[in-house]
Amino acid sequence: MHMLVTGGTGYIGSHCVLELLQSNHTVTVISNLVNSATDYKGQPLSLKRIESFTNKKVNFKKVDLLDLQELEKTFKSENFDAVLHFASLKSVGESCREPLKYYYSNIVGSLNLISVCKKYNVKNLIFSSSVTVYGTSTHCLLKEDDAIGEKITNPYGQTKYMLEKMFKDVAKSDKDWNIICLRYSILVGAHPSGIIGEDQKCVPNNLVPNIIHVIKGKIPYLTIFGNDFNTFDGTCVRDYIHVTDVARANLCALNRIIEEKNIGFEIYNIGMGKGYSVLEVVKAMENASGKKIPLKIMPHRVGDVEYLCCDPTLAAKNLKWSTQFNLEEMCRDVINWQQKNPHGYVNEDHENLKTG
Amino acid sequence: MHMLVTGGTGYIGSHCVLELLQSNHTVTVISNLVNSATDYKGQPLSLKRIESFTNKKVNFKKVDLLDLQELEKTFKSENFDAVLHFASLKSVGESCREPLKYYYSNIVGSLNLISVCKKYNVKNLIFSSSVTVYGTSTHCLLKEDDAIGEKITNPYGQTKYMLEKMFKDVAKSDKDWNIICLRYSILVGAHPSGIIGEDQKCVPNNLVPNIIHVIKGKIPYLTIFGNDFNTFDGTCVRDYIHVTDVARANLCALNRIIEEKNIGFEIYNIGMGKGYSVLEVVKAMENASGKKIPLKIMPHRVGDVEYLCCDPTLAAKNLKWSTQFNLEEMCRDVINWQQKNPHGYVNEDHENLKTG
């Protein structure tokens, strides 16, 4: 089957493209490339690596979702069976400084996508959402029907929440739609081969990318905000998941849409269903890297909650999906990616240019 | 001062334009005219009436908020001090059937507006929101800091909710913004002169427009959904407000922005703060029209709550605003408008054409 993958050059998208190719799907990727490294011909490096790893071709088009005309051309020239929608701006901090940029790019871009899907009758869509839609809820294990929206602290999270609502309304208005929203917990890891991973360009705001920064010597120590939470070691507990497990969840969702049909609108948590404390993650990263990570404890921040984990039971039941990687493997693979690609994708290109 | 009024040809917008002119503001109106009657030259009939009533000019431009280029031209050619943003699709039923149309028109249109405001440094905005953002909350009296978003039952309501969130994030990102969201309760009435009012084109889904339909003989009876609610007469209680009071609230909000400065982002309920039951409204409309309104009681609908009223205390305090019209006057004025304009604005135009 022929899948359109938006944002298929990015961190999660590229891992999903790899899995799709290995499952013998035809894949077209669109991206505006704003956060993706390319070679001198403008070809995304992540896809080049995937092609040589799988020995299969990816059809790539540089298309910005805000450019409705270009988007339409893509749909006119190909017959897609389903769309996997990863394209999104994703920096929490930037979204607070430039909310309009995020609302345009994520909301208007996605409205354009779904409008064109409707026009060309491609009514199977998988959307990358996030557990951030639960806001600062502190249930033991967040479930899909828990309240969302309230207390979301940034425009990035708002765009995920709003898009879920919009997609739900669209599916409700027309029974032909099949839309699955996957709410990911915190992504860690890289493909075990080390050929693709997260090519972080900006200052990281998640735990593991920050630890990587310390390991690389870019910052002298890891700042931990609060060791006085009501958890077993005093640091916050969060739900982490391997990026390949997330990619596999997308394929499972795709299979459900293809096999079941008429599912309307569904939402699934994609997480481990158990949490790890900040100190546990630090320890696992120390083990994986063989390096000691200096720490600095600061007072805990307003709004941070001690425990945020999501329950993946529904995904296990309906999508026949479960995680295959544990925390050690997440850390192993992210370290492997970093060691093989200390400067992300771009470095390889420089070397290619030098030797080519 | 020079005010830009989006949707200034419509029901609420036109009443606000009238008040602005009477307060000696210069007014530019933009509208895509999709729901507004015009003369053979394409001039909106509501504004023509306002001009002859006030003996003042309104600067009108046909601009769709989705047309960014035209919108920019408007800002380039004029220096606005503030924007009053009424333009919105508003049919609850249609929004459920065509959610994408509503998300485009209301969300993308408003994002375009605020982007252009930012570009041309017009950072004073008053936004027409609705008590619908409270969803089906059943507090005694809804207050501005009560939970919103949860249980909104239709895309129309979602667009109001989402825009409030977006505007809040925009104001938070840049201290120069002054944005006031006014959450209106259910609008009734028309200007006491009878020159402007609601020119309803589609099937009404509110109580008073439905009663008007019965009075006009377009439907044989008024359907009441449920007389077994836990209220004094068994029918639902809602908060109603005269459209001129809403227009005045906009002027009060404008004064606050002009006088206070640096208010950031504020929200105010604009309602009576007390409710009337369906049967009380029917009785008031019977008194105003002198006609008996036949009723048919049906089982109550899923999701309807017995009591929805909002507390306008904060608006009274900060905006120095309070209602001037009671239910009897709302009914008197809507009947007056209907009697003088049985076919809305269009009829007058037909007559003009005939006699002109």
Contacts between the chains, C-beta under 8 A, distances in Angstrom:
chain1	res1	chain2	res2	distance
A	96	B	169	7.5
A	96	B	172	7.3
A	96	B	173	6.5
A	97	B	173	5.9
A	98	B	173	6.8
A	99	B	166	6.9
A	99	B	169	3.8
A	99	B	170	5.3
A	99	B	172	7.6
A	99	B	173	5.2
A	100	B	111	6.8
A	100	B	114	6.8
A	100	B	115	5.8
A	100	B	118	7.0
A	100	B	170	6.2
A	103	B	111	5.7
A	103	B	166	5.5
A	103	B	169	7.8
A	104	B	111	6.1
A	104	B	115	7.6
A	107	B	107	6.6
A	107	B	108	7.9
A	107	B	111	7.6
A	108	B	107	7.9
A	108	B	108	5.4
A	108	B	111	6.7
A	111	B	100	6.8
A	111	B	103	5.7
A	111	B	104	6.1
A	111	B	107	7.6
A	111	B	108	6.7
A	114	B	100	6.7
A	115	B	100	5.7
A	115	B	104	7.5
A	118	B	100	7.0
A	147	B	150	5.9
A	149	B	149	4.4
A	149	B	150	6.6
A	150	B	147	5.9
A	150	B	149	6.6
A	150	B	150	6.8
A	155	B	166	7.8
A	155	B	169	4.7
A	158	B	162	8.0
A	158	B	165	5.6
A	158	B	166	7.6
A	158	B	169	6.9
A	162	B	158	8.0
A	162	B	162	5.2
A	162	B	165	7.7
A	165	B	158	5.6
A	165	B	162	7.7
A	166	B	99	6.9
A	166	B	103	5.4
A	166	B	155	7.7
A	166	B	158	7.5
A	169	B	96	7.5
A	169	B	99	3.9
A	169	B	103	7.8
A	169	B	155	4.7
A	169	B	158	6.9
A	170	B	99	5.3
A	170	B	100	6.2
A	172	B	96	7.3
A	172	B	99	7.6
A	173	B	96	6.4
A	173	B	97	5.9
A	173	B	98	6.8
A	173	B	99	5.2
